[in-house]
Amino acid sequence: MNAERRSDPPDPKSVVQGMAMLASGRAEGLNRFRGSADSFLAAIAPGVAVNLVSLLLVAMQDHAAIGLTKVELSFCALLAPPVISNFFARRWGREDLWLRYATAAAWCEWVSVFVSVVALAVASLFAPALVHTPSFVQAVVAAAELYGVWLGWFVAKVGLRLSWGKALVVYGASVVFALICYGLASVFPPHYSFIADLLKPMVVSQAN
């Protein structure tokens, strides 16, 4: 067990299979992920890379305050869930299950993004006009996010072998923490409002 945790390189094929199985509600998909430190680091690496690139791009802008706030919030959303789930795993005696769960959960965060992209791609083929409608795009993203909430809860339930209630606490705590961070960002300078940013395309569409 210790050797596996120290050095066990992830298998890309198994990762994709595990994501697909968990995304379809099959608990055995968890076994496709490896419970090692290397596998966990590989799982969060894409998110870290995206945020670092965003940070560099924002740093080159003249007015970077809002952009930097967005990147900071994104980092919080990426790194907080493993920390929070580790706290509950230790509290409920699930330490041995945590690395595999955290690895699976990190990879499965990309599923909702993939679902959104596929849905928009299909819509562009069969109903191109809809793709240019901000309200439709927002509806697709919202539906994918709701699906992501279910998936996050499901992975926590099977990954840490918890009751549905405890799994809801684990995933819900991460969501609440993220909401608190976004709320604080709107209160303190530079006053970034996530809700206003989210609704901006709809407001622009109605104005036109």
N, C-alpha and C positions, 0 to 999 in steps of 0.2 A: 504493500500500500504506500509506504513512504517513498519507495523508488519511483512508483507511478506518479506520485504527486510532484516529484522534483523534475523529472524529465521524461515526458511521453508526448512526442510531437503529434499534433492533430492530423487526422486523415480527412482531406477535403471531401472525398466521396461520402464518407460516413457522416460528416457534418451536414451535407445537403440532404442526405437520406433522413437524418434525425430531424431536421427542420421540417421536411415535408410530412413526416409521420406525426410529429407533435402538432403541426398546423392542421392536420385532419382529425385530431382528437385521439390519436393512438399513443397511449402511454409508453409502449415499448420503444418508441423513438428515442426516449431518454438514454437508452443503452448504447446508442450510436455515438454518444459523446464520451470523451475520456475525462476522468476526474483528476487531472493533473494541473499543476501551476502553469506549465507551458501552454496547455490547451486553453486555459482561462485567459491568459495574456493574449493569445492569438485571437480569441473571441472579441476582446475589447479593442484590439489593435486597429481595425478599420474605423471605428468610431473616433478613436484618438487621432488617427491620421486625418480624417475629415475635419475635425476641429482645429488641428494645427494648421492645416492649409487655409481654413477660414480665418484663423487668427493672423496669418501672414498677409492675406489679402486685405483684411480690415485695417491692419497696421499701416498699410501704404496709402490709405485714404486720408483726406484732409480732415474730415469730421468723423472720427472713428468711435466716439463715445457709445453711441447706440449699438454699433456693430460689435464692439468689444463686450458690451453687456449681453448681447445675444450669444456670443461664443461662450462666455462664462456660464450662462444658463444652460447651454447645451452640454458643457462639461459636467455640470451638476447633475443633469438628467442622465448622463452616461455613467457616472461614477458612484452616485448615491445608492442606486438599487443594490449593487453587490455589498456595500457596507451595511445597509439596513437589513438585508436578508441574512447576512452573516451574524448580526446581532441576535436575530430571532432564532437562527439555527443553533447558536450556542445556548440560548435560553431554553430551548425545547429539546436539547440533546440530539441535534441533527448535524453536528459538526462534520461527521464522516461523509455525509451526503452533499455537503454544501458546494464543494468544488465542481462536481459534475453538474449540479443544478445551476450554479452561477454561469458555467460555460454554456449550457443549453439556453438559459434565459438571455444571455448576451447575444447569441446568434439569432434567436427567435425575435429579437427586437427589429430585425430587418424584414421580417415576414410581412408586416403591415405596409412597409414601403413597397415591397415587391407586389403585393396585392393591388395597391393604388396604381402602380405603373402598368400592370397587366390590364386592369379595368379600363384605364384611360386609353391604352393601346387598342383594345377591342372596340371601345366606343369610337375611336378615330377611324376605324375601318368600316363600321356599320352605321354610325351616326356622327359624321365629322362636325356638324354644326354644334352638337352638344359639347364637344371638347373646348370650344371657344366661349362657352357660357360659364362665367365664374361660379354661379350657384351650383351648377352640376359638378364642377371640379371640387368645390368645397364639400358637396354631399358625398362624393366618392372618398375623399380624404377622411371625412368624419366617420363614414361607415368602416373604413379600414382601421381607423383608430379604435373604434368600439370593438372591432374584431380583435385588435391587438390587446385590449384590456382583458377580453376573455382568454386569449392565449397566454398572457402573462399570469393570470390567475391559475390556469390549467397547469402550466409548467411548474409553478410553485407548489401546487397540490401534489403532483406526481413526483416532482424532483426532490422535495423534502419529506414526502409521505405524510402530508398533513390532512386534517379534515378540511372541508370546504371553507369553514369559518376562519380557521387559522391561516389558510392560504390567502383568503381575502384580506386578512390583517397584514400579511407580509407584502402583498402587492399594493394594497391600499395605502400603506405607510409611505411607500416610494412615491405614489401619486400625490399624496398630501404634501410631502416634502417639496416636490416639484412645484406644486401650486403656491406654497408659501414663498419659495424663491422668486417665482414670477410676480407674486403680489408685492414682495419687498422691492423688486426691480421697478415696479410702477410707482412706488411711494418715494423712493430715494433717487436723486439725480443719477443719470440723465432722464429718469422717468420713462422707461420703456414700457409701453402698454401692449402686452401680448394680444389682448382681446381686440384692441383697435387695429393692430397689425393684421390679425386674422380676418377681420371684417372689411378691411380696406378694399379688396377687389370687388366685393359686393356693392360698397358705397360708390365706387367709381363707375361700376356698371349701371347702377340706377341713375347716376348723374348724367351719363351719356344717353 
